Amino acid sequence: MQEQLGFDFGAMPKKLVKVTPAKLATWADCPRRFRMAYLDRPTPPRGGAWAHNTLGAVVHNALKALFDLPADRRTPDQAVALLHRQWKDDGFRDADQAATYRDRAEGWLRDYVGDLDTSIEPVGIERWVSAPTSRIVAEGRVDRIDLRDGELVIVDYKTGRHALTTDDARGSLALALYALAARRTLRKPCHRVELHHLPTRSVAVWEHTDESLARHVTRAEESADDIGLATDTLKAGGDPEILFPPRTGNQCTWCDFRRSCPEGQQAAPTLDPWALLAP
């Protein structure tokens, strides 16, 4: 049959593996968590909401909704109104604590939007982008993509408790893959990536070269190869505990699958859902 069809199946290229920054980060943090999140069916029960994740999500959603409005309506007051519309109390200790952090987020948005040139029209808001390499398809959803002087700029909003640095932007695999995928999807050059940290009103910037992007791609491809080998071996009947071992550490504290992982429970203490909020 192979000879009749003219195919050399031994020489056929391998199927490209689709990866997102979230999948790669999960694999790097803990192979067992990767298996539980992406392979196990049914998926093991997840833990409840974390307040810091709720806070970040509502701020992201408010900024997305803001840029969906006409430019003349993108005001600090409108951003705050959208925050209230998006707000949830999930993970907070009580209504008083939620109100305190809602007020704090209001201040972040007022300052951020007040400093921003809201007349700009981003070419992407929560835009899904994708690009193949020789071994993977890198894809993901970008918070915002600007077009400045003919080049795309990747903008990632951050609301965590710590300020970010140039090294954070330079070393971010996610931002590098977003830049690669954005330029393929939107057919424009893209080298600049930015981390916008709203609590400190700071922006960490890195200008990638083609060489630095290629190094990130190599990292992603190597991880994808490891994921693919472990996944294929599991499907062939391999031992999941050997192929996807737990990688324990402080991250076990906030793992969604902590209740299903005895090693993680022993490695790190249980925290309240609001414990990772900035003081």
DOZA-443427 format. One line per 2 residues: their letters; for each residue x negated, y negated, z of C-alpha. Coordinates in Angstrom, 2 decimals. Each point is the difference from the previous one (the first is absolute). Layout:
residues N
A	X Y Z ~ ...
END
This chain:
residues 279
MQ	0.00 0.00 0.00 ~ -2.80 -2.41 0.89
EQ	-1.72 0.68 -3.34 ~ 3.26 -0.38 -1.94
LG	0.72 -3.38 1.57 ~ -3.58 -1.17 -0.44
FD	-0.45 -0.92 3.68 ~ -3.03 0.73 2.11
FG	1.70 0.06 3.40 ~ -3.33 0.36 1.75
AM	-1.07 -3.34 -1.44 ~ 3.26 -1.84 0.61
PK	-0.27 -2.97 2.35 ~ 1.20 0.30 3.57
KL	3.30 -1.59 0.86 ~ -0.49 -3.46 1.46
VK	0.88 -0.23 3.69 ~ 2.24 -2.89 1.04
VT	-1.27 -1.78 3.09 ~ 1.05 -3.06 1.94
PA	-2.06 -1.89 2.57 ~ 2.37 1.30 2.69
KL	-0.61 3.62 -0.97 ~ -3.76 -0.46 -0.11
AT	-0.01 -1.78 3.37 ~ 2.11 2.75 1.56
WA	-2.36 2.67 -1.30 ~ -3.02 -1.91 1.32
DC	1.62 -0.43 3.42 ~ 1.19 3.58 0.43
PR	0.52 2.86 -2.49 ~ 2.63 1.57 2.25
RF	2.03 -3.22 -0.02 ~ -0.33 -0.06 -3.79
RM	1.42 3.51 -0.23 ~ 2.90 -0.80 2.29
AY	0.83 -3.25 -1.81 ~ -0.34 1.11 -3.62
LD	0.06 3.79 -0.24 ~ 1.97 1.63 2.81
RP	3.65 0.64 -0.81 ~ 2.02 -0.64 1.98
TP	-2.09 -2.91 1.24 ~ -0.67 0.25 3.74
PR	1.91 -2.52 2.13 ~ -1.59 -3.42 0.14
GG	-0.33 -2.22 3.02 ~ 2.04 -3.13 0.56
AW	-0.63 -3.52 -1.23 ~ -3.01 -2.06 1.13
AH	0.63 -3.64 0.79 ~ -3.13 -1.24 -1.81
NT	1.10 1.82 -3.17 ~ 3.46 -1.53 0.28
LG	-1.55 -3.45 0.39 ~ -2.20 0.44 -3.06
AV	2.84 1.36 -2.12 ~ 2.41 -2.84 0.70
VH	-2.65 -2.63 -0.75 ~ -0.84 1.72 -3.29
NA	3.67 0.21 -0.91 ~ 0.57 -3.66 0.82
LK	-2.87 -1.05 -2.26 ~ 1.25 2.22 -2.80
AL	3.46 -1.52 0.28 ~ -1.51 -3.50 0.07
FD	-1.73 0.46 -3.34 ~ 3.22 1.33 -1.49
LP	1.44 -3.50 0.51 ~ -0.48 -2.96 -2.36
AD	-3.19 -1.92 0.77 ~ 1.83 -3.04 1.44
RR	1.63 2.20 2.67 ~ -3.21 1.63 1.25
TP	-0.26 -2.03 3.17 ~ -1.20 0.88 3.51
DQ	3.58 -0.29 1.27 ~ 1.20 2.39 -2.67
AV	-2.75 2.47 0.88 ~ 1.12 -0.05 3.64
AL	3.63 0.50 -1.03 ~ -1.03 3.00 -2.08
LH	-1.95 1.39 2.95 ~ 3.12 -0.14 2.14
RQ	1.97 1.71 -2.74 ~ -2.57 2.80 -0.23
WK	-0.65 0.35 3.73 ~ 0.26 3.31 1.87
DD	-0.71 0.84 3.64 ~ -1.29 3.53 -0.73
GF	-2.82 1.03 2.32 ~ 0.08 -3.03 2.28
RD	0.38 0.47 3.76 ~ 3.18 -2.05 0.18
AD	1.82 -2.95 -1.57 ~ -2.11 -2.53 1.90
QA	-3.27 1.43 -1.29 ~ 1.40 0.16 -3.54
AT	1.05 -3.66 0.25 ~ -3.48 -1.01 1.16
YR	-1.66 1.60 -3.01 ~ 2.67 -1.28 -2.35
DR	-0.83 -3.50 1.17 ~ -3.69 0.74 -0.55
AE	0.71 1.24 -3.53 ~ 2.00 -3.16 -0.68
GW	-3.11 -2.03 0.76 ~ -2.12 2.15 -2.30
LR	2.40 -0.47 -2.88 ~ 0.42 -3.74 0.56
DY	-3.76 -0.49 -0.06 ~ -0.64 2.36 -2.90
VG	2.72 -1.34 -2.28 ~ -0.82 -3.56 1.01
DL	-3.59 0.50 -1.19 ~ 1.03 1.86 -3.16
DT	0.51 -1.42 -3.48 ~ 3.48 1.43 -0.39
SI	0.31 -1.30 -3.54 ~ -2.13 2.91 -1.19
EP	1.81 2.81 -1.74 ~ -1.64 3.32 0.91
VG	-0.13 2.54 -2.78 ~ 0.90 2.68 2.50
IE	1.77 0.22 3.36 ~ 0.01 3.47 1.56
RW	-1.10 1.09 -3.49 ~ -0.73 3.64 -0.74
VS	-3.22 0.38 -2.01 ~ -1.77 3.04 -1.37
AP	-3.19 0.90 -1.85 ~ -1.58 3.30 -1.06
TS	-3.68 0.79 0.36 ~ -1.76 3.09 -1.28
RI	1.24 2.01 3.03 ~ 2.86 -1.83 1.73
VA	2.92 -2.32 -0.48 ~ -0.38 -2.79 2.54
EG	3.28 -1.72 0.82 ~ 1.67 -2.03 2.69
RV	2.20 -2.96 0.90 ~ -1.70 -3.40 0.35
DR	1.37 -2.70 2.32 ~ -0.68 -2.78 -2.48
ID	-1.92 -0.45 -3.25 ~ -0.91 -3.54 -1.01
LR	-1.28 -1.23 -3.35 ~ -2.73 -2.61 0.46
DG	-2.10 -1.38 -2.85 ~ 0.89 2.95 -2.19
EL	-0.91 2.68 2.55 ~ 2.14 2.07 2.33
VI	-0.49 -0.31 3.76 ~ 1.11 2.68 2.46
VD	1.61 -1.41 3.15 ~ 0.63 2.25 3.00
YK	1.84 -1.36 3.05 ~ -1.20 1.03 3.45
TG	1.59 -0.54 3.42 ~ -2.23 2.14 2.24
RH	-1.50 -1.07 3.29 ~ -3.54 -0.55 -1.34
AL	-1.33 -2.55 -2.47 ~ -1.48 1.38 -3.22
TT	-3.35 -0.62 -1.65 ~ -1.59 -0.01 -3.43
DD	-1.28 3.50 0.77 ~ 3.58 1.17 0.51
AR	0.93 -1.28 -3.46 ~ -3.16 1.36 -1.60
GS	0.33 3.45 1.56 ~ 3.72 0.48 -0.55
LA	0.59 2.96 -2.28 ~ 3.65 -1.00 -0.29
LA	-0.77 -3.50 -1.29 ~ -2.53 1.35 -2.50
LY	2.47 2.53 -1.38 ~ 2.69 -2.69 -0.18
AL	-2.37 -2.21 -2.03 ~ -0.80 2.86 -2.37
AA	3.66 0.96 -0.41 ~ 1.22 -3.60 -0.36
RR	-2.34 -0.80 -2.84 ~ 1.03 3.19 -1.81
TL	3.74 -0.57 0.58 ~ 0.05 -3.73 -0.73
RK	-2.79 -0.03 -2.62 ~ -2.02 -2.80 1.58
PC	-3.35 -0.09 1.80 ~ 0.06 0.41 3.78
HR	-2.95 -0.25 2.36 ~ 1.13 -2.15 2.93
VE	1.71 1.56 3.02 ~ 1.31 -1.88 3.05
LH	1.17 0.95 3.48 ~ 2.37 -2.66 1.35
HL	0.09 0.32 3.80 ~ 3.03 -2.00 1.08
PT	-0.64 -0.11 3.78 ~ -3.35 -1.77 -0.47
RS	0.85 -1.86 -3.24 ~ -3.18 1.50 -1.50
VA	-0.74 1.49 -3.41 ~ -2.73 2.61 -0.51
VW	-1.16 0.08 -3.63 ~ -2.14 2.25 -2.13
EH	-0.91 -0.25 -3.68 ~ -0.50 3.48 -1.37
TD	-2.28 0.84 -2.90 ~ 0.69 2.84 -2.39
ES	-2.76 1.90 1.81 ~ 1.54 -0.47 3.46
LA	3.41 1.06 -1.29 ~ -1.61 3.07 -1.54
RH	-1.50 0.94 3.37 ~ 3.44 -0.15 1.61
VT	1.42 2.12 -2.81 ~ -2.69 2.61 0.63
RA	0.97 0.10 3.69 ~ 3.64 0.44 -0.94
EE	-0.78 2.74 -2.52 ~ -2.10 1.94 2.48
SA	2.78 -0.13 2.58 ~ 2.55 1.00 -2.64
DD	-2.14 3.00 -0.94 ~ -0.05 1.12 3.64
IG	3.76 -0.50 0.29 ~ 0.66 1.89 -3.21
LA	-2.20 2.94 0.98 ~ 1.60 0.30 3.44
TD	3.51 -0.31 -1.44 ~ -0.58 2.58 -2.74
TL	-1.56 2.44 2.46 ~ 2.96 -0.46 2.35
KA	2.41 0.77 -2.84 ~ -2.01 3.15 -0.74
GG	0.53 1.22 3.57 ~ -2.87 -1.67 1.85
DP	0.07 -0.65 3.73 ~ 1.40 -3.49 0.63
EI	-1.88 -0.32 3.30 ~ -3.33 0.55 -1.76
LF	0.79 -2.05 -3.10 ~ 1.59 -2.92 1.88
PP	-1.66 -0.17 3.42 ~ 0.88 -2.71 2.52
RT	-2.41 -2.91 0.24 ~ 0.53 -1.31 3.49
GN	-0.76 -3.42 1.42 ~ 1.67 -3.21 1.10
QC	2.23 0.17 -3.08 ~ 1.81 2.93 1.60
TW	1.67 -2.49 2.33 ~ 2.18 -1.46 -2.77
CD	0.27 3.02 -2.31 ~ 3.54 0.57 -1.28
FR	-0.44 3.76 0.49 ~ -1.48 -0.08 3.50
RS	2.78 2.17 1.43 ~ -0.95 2.79 -2.44
CP	-3.74 -0.11 0.71 ~ -1.32 1.34 3.34
EG	-3.57 -1.06 -0.82 ~ 1.14 -3.57 -0.60
QQ	1.93 -0.09 3.24 ~ -3.12 1.07 1.87
AA	-2.29 -2.42 -1.84 ~ 1.77 -3.27 0.77
PT	2.56 -1.27 2.49 ~ 3.62 -0.74 -0.74
LD	0.73 -3.69 -0.46 ~ 3.18 -2.02 0.15
PW	1.30 -0.98 -3.45 ~ -0.83 -3.66 0.67
AL	-3.54 0.60 1.31 ~ -1.76 -0.98 -3.24
LA	1.54 -3.45 -0.19 ~ -2.45 -2.87 0.39
P	0.07 -1.28 3.59
END
